[in-house]
Amino acid sequence: VQLVESGGGSVQAGGSLKLSCVVSGFGFSDRGYSRYCMGWFRQAPDKYRDWVGMVPGLGTTVYADTVKGRFTISKDNAKNTLYLQMNTLKPEDTAMYYCAASLSWCPAYETVTESDFFYWGQGTQVTVSS
């Protein structure tokens, strides 16, 4: 499984960015295959890697409170691509953003950590200036 992110960049506060994560090695819409979980994480300098949100093969997308209402995760099954639409960006959103995958059910959102995901992309930098 390989994950390749893109779409990061620099933007002023209040602006928007859309990140993409192209997935290879398994298909989102493989016949009868829904046991997987796709997530987005971010890591600011000298900080731990924080969970942003996740979407199961079938089910509801969930978000961290810090991004709820501003960020939206979506999937394009035909392109096998995961997206993170980020609106109303704030300077505190500045971080390296990572796409992650697990070939299992999504963990409980209350306790999700990076250890719940086995496959990771290389990251894409998002910088928000005030």
C-alpha positions in Angstrom: 0.0 0.0 0.0 1.3 3.4 -1.0 -0.1 6.8 -0.1 1.0 10.0 -1.9 -0.2 13.4 -0.6 -0.2 16.7 -2.5 -1.9 20.1 -2.4 -0.1 21.7 0.5 1.1 25.3 0.4 1.0 28.7 2.0 -2.2 30.6 2.5 -3.4 33.5 4.6 -5.6 33.1 7.5 -9.2 32.6 6.4 -8.2 31.0 3.2 -8.7 27.4 1.9 -6.6 24.5 0.7 -7.5 21.1 -0.6 -5.2 18.2 0.0 -5.2 15.0 -2.0 -4.0 11.5 -1.1 -3.7 9.0 -4.0 -3.9 5.4 -2.7 -2.4 2.4 -4.4 -2.3 -1.2 -3.2 -6.0 -1.6 -2.4 -9.1 -0.1 -3.9 -11.7 1.9 -2.1 -14.4 0.2 -4.1 -13.0 -3.3 -4.3 -15.9 -5.7 -4.5 -17.2 -6.4 -1.1 -14.2 -4.8 0.6 -15.1 -2.1 3.1 -12.9 -3.1 6.0 -10.5 -0.2 5.9 -10.1 3.2 7.4 -8.5 6.3 5.9 -7.4 9.1 8.1 -5.7 12.5 8.1 -3.2 13.6 10.8 -1.0 16.6 11.2 2.2 17.5 13.0 3.4 20.9 13.9 7.0 21.6 14.8 8.0 20.2 18.2 4.5 18.8 18.6 3.0 15.3 18.6 1.2 14.0 15.5 -2.5 14.9 16.0 -5.5 13.2 14.5 -7.6 15.4 12.2 -10.3 13.1 11.0 -11.1 9.7 9.5 -13.5 7.9 7.2 -14.3 4.2 7.1 -14.9 2.1 4.0 -18.6 2.3 4.9 -19.9 4.7 7.5 -19.6 8.1 8.9 -16.7 10.5 8.7 -15.6 11.9 12.1 -13.4 14.9 12.9 -11.3 16.3 15.7 -13.0 19.1 17.6 -10.3 21.5 16.5 -11.3 21.2 12.8 -15.0 20.3 13.0 -17.1 22.6 10.8 -14.0 23.8 8.9 -12.5 20.7 7.4 -14.2 18.1 5.2 -12.9 14.6 4.3 -14.1 13.0 1.1 -13.2 10.0 -1.1 -13.3 9.5 -4.9 -13.7 5.8 -5.3 -13.1 6.0 -9.1 -9.7 7.8 -8.5 -8.9 5.9 -5.3 -8.1 9.3 -3.8 -8.8 10.8 -0.4 -9.3 14.5 0.0 -9.1 17.0 2.9 -10.9 20.3 2.1 -9.7 22.9 4.6 -11.6 26.1 4.9 -11.3 29.1 7.2 -7.7 28.2 7.9 -6.0 29.6 11.0 -2.3 30.0 11.8 -2.6 27.2 14.3 -3.5 24.8 11.4 0.1 25.2 10.2 1.6 21.7 10.2 2.8 18.8 8.0 -0.3 16.9 7.0 -0.3 13.1 6.6 -2.6 10.7 5.0 -2.9 7.3 6.7 -4.6 4.0 6.1 -5.6 1.0 8.1 -6.8 -2.3 6.5 -9.1 -2.7 9.5 -12.1 -1.0 11.0 -11.8 2.6 12.1 -10.8 3.0 15.8 -13.0 4.7 18.2 -12.6 8.5 17.7 -12.2 9.1 21.4 -9.0 7.1 21.6 -7.6 7.2 18.0 -3.8 7.6 17.7 -1.3 7.3 14.9 -0.6 3.7 16.1 -4.1 2.7 14.8 -2.8 3.3 11.2 -0.2 1.2 9.5 0.3 2.9 6.2 1.5 6.5 5.8 2.2 9.1 3.2 5.2 11.3 3.1 3.3 14.4 4.2 2.5 17.7 2.7 3.3 21.1 4.4 0.5 23.6 5.1 1.5 27.0 6.3 -1.1 29.6 7.3 0.0 33.1 7.9 -1.8 35.7 10.0 
